[in-house]
Amino acid sequence: MKKLAYAAGMATLGLAATYALVGRAPESQAADHKDSDALAMAANHAADLNDVYAWMTADASKVNLVMTVAPFAAAGDTFGTDILYAFHVNAQAFGSMTPDPETKIICKFASNTSVQCWVGANEYVSGDPSAAAGISSTDGKVKVFAGLRADPFFFNLDGFKHTVATVQGATLPPDDGKGCYNLGALGPTVAGLLSKDTAGTAAGTDTFAGAKTLAIVVQVDKTLLTATGKPILSVWASTNQPGA
């Protein structure tokens, strides 16, 4: 399972924007919360990716990376001991279409209280990542937390279903050949429905409120990811099961 995020910043790597979308193999085009059960992920809950987040610290010296897995996790759920959890990071210059070689951040769990993480070829941290403070590498350039957390993704499922039904029931002009439709006057109505309940009257609610997920949080000194000083980082994540 793979997901992609982009972190764009100024020359100091101060974050300007963060985008999250799903990558490929298996492929989807939205955040995944049990959607991939149909892709045989239900049998491998610990490898099922939810979301990927990336942003800078306030002083623009470090990059925060978060991968959430195991949608609707419960107390007692564990990271897979046979799974490699990986962030893939590329640095590139503004306007360049040629990124630097990828830096991998790979974490392997022996249990929820024992992890090893590698950042590229030279940084390594190991220990119990489950305490709120996490664990740090010897030089302090890498910190890792991993454990059960509230799912940070907000989604109004009732409003979404009402929106889908409204669009499907409308008469729309032909699409643009790429599956996109001009909603015309229906556009503002659709935007309003997304923030309401199924009836389109009451305020929408977060379907994932109270839901839990397993989170891997890694804070990395930016010099480990952009040694050449290039200010744009592209980030995606994968779960990998060697031999599967």
N, C-alpha and C positions, 0 to 999 in steps of 0.2 A: 504494500500500500504506500502511495506517495502523495505528498502535498507540497505546494509551492507558496512561497511568500516573498515579497520584495521589500527591502528597506532602503529608502533613498535619502541621502543626506547631503550636506554641504561638504566643503573640503575637510572640515574637522569631523566628519561623520555625524554631525548633528542630524537627528532624524527629521525629515520633512513629511514623510508619509509612509504608511505601512498598508500593504494590501495582502489579503489571503485568498487563495483560490486553490482548487484541487488540480493536481497534475495528472499523471497517467499511470497505467499498468498496475492495478485496474483503474479505469478512467471514470471520472464523474466530473460535474461542473458546479459543485456547491460544497458547503461544509458537510461533513459526513457524521451523522449520529444514528448509527445502526442501518444506514442506507445500504452499506456493503454486506449486510447479511445475505443478500441475493448473490453476492460474489463469493460465497463460501467462507466469509469471515466470521460467521457466528461460531464456528468451531474453533476459532483462534482469536478469542476476544482480546487477549493482551496485545495482539499485533494490529488491531483495528484502529487506524488513525482517525481522530476527530478533527483537530485543527492545529495550525501552526501560527505562532505569533513571533514578531521580531521588532525590537525597538532599542533606542539608545538610552543610556543613563543621562541624567540632567547635565553632567559635565562633558558629555560626548566622549568619554574615555573608554567606555565598555559597551558591549553589545549583549542585550538580553534575548535569549531564545527560549521559546516554550513549545513543547510538543505535548498534546493531550491524546491519550489512547484509552481504549476500553470504555466505550460509551455507556452511560448509565451504570457506572461501576458501583459496587457495593463494598462495605467493610469486609475485609478478608480477600478481596481481589488482589492479584499479584502481577507484577511484571513478569514477562516470560523469561525463564532462565535459558531458553534455547533461541532467543531472539536478539538480534543486534538492532538497537535503536540509533538512528543516524540523522544528524543535520548535515546538509550539504551546502556550503557557502562559497560563492564566487565574488571576487572584487573586480570592478571595472571602472574606467574613467567615464565622465560625462560624455555622451555622444558616441562612445565606442560600442561597437557590436562584438568586440572580442574580449571576453572576460579572462581574468587570470585563471590558472589551474585551480581546480576545486580544493578547498580545505574541508576535510571530513571531521565531524565530531561524533564519535561512536561510543555508545554506552552499552555495557553488558552487565546484567544482574545475576548474582548468585542467589539473591533473595531480595525482598523489599528493603532489607537493612544492610545490603552489601552490593556495591556497584563498583565497576571500573570504567572510567571514561578517558578517552584519548582525544586530544585536539591536534590534528596534523600528526607530524612525526616526532614532535619534541615535548609536548605537554601531556601530563598524565595526572589523574587524581583517583583515589580509591578510598572507600570507607562506607560509613552508614549515612546515606543521604536523606534519611527520613525526618530528622529534626528540622525545625523551621529555619535555622541558620545554615543548614546544608553542610557541605564539606568544601575545603579549599585545597588547591594544589600547593606545593611547597613554596613557590614564589608568589602565590596569591593571585595569579593571572587567570585562574579558572575556579569557578564555584559551581557546585551542583546541588540541587534539591530534587528529590523525587518522592512522590507519595500521592495519597488520595486528596482531592481538592474539589470544591464546587466548580461545576462546568461554567466557564466565563462567557460562553457563547449565548447571545440573546436571540430567540426566535419565537415569533408569534404564529404558531401553527394554525390556529383558528382563522386568523386574518388572512393567512396565506391561502388556505383552502377556499375561503370566500372569494378571494381575488381570482384564483384559478377558475372557479365556477363561473364568475362574472365574465371573464375574458372568453371562456369557451362558449358561453351562451350569446356572445355578441357577434354581430355581422361586421367583419373587418375586411379591409382591402387585402389583396394578395400580398404575401410576404415579399421581402426584397431578394429572394432567392437564397438567402442564407438562414432562413428560419426566423427572421426578425420582422415584427409587424409594427406599423404606425398606428398607435392607439387613438390618435386624434383627440377628439373631445372626451373620450373615455379615460384618457391619461390621468387627469386630476382625480377622477373617481377611484381609479385603481390605487393611486398613491394613498388616498384616504382609507381605503379598505385595509391596506396593509397594517395600519395602526389601530384597527378596530377588532372587535370580536367577530364571531361567525355571523351574527345578525347585522353587523356593520354599525352598531350604535354605541356600545360600551367600549371603553379603552381596552386595547389589546393587552394580553398578559404574556409573560415569558414562559413558554412551554417547558424550558429546561430549568426553571426555578426549582431549587432543591435537588437537581440531578448532580451526580458526582462523576468524576473522571480521574484517571490516573495521569498525573502531570510530571513531565521531566523538564526542569527549569535549569538552564545553563547560562551563566554570566561569564563572558570571555573578554579579556583585554583586546581592544580593537587591533593592536599591533600583531596579534596572532592570526588575524583574518585578512588584513590588508597591509602586508609588509611593504608594498610598493606605494602606499599612500593613496591609492585610488579610492574615491569616496562613496561609490555605490556598491551595496552588497545585495546579491540575490540569494535567497534562502529557500530551500525546500527540505522536506523530511521524508524518511522512509523507514519502514520496519522490514527486517530481513531475517529469514530463517534458513541458515546454511543447511544445505542438503535436502531441503523440502522440495 
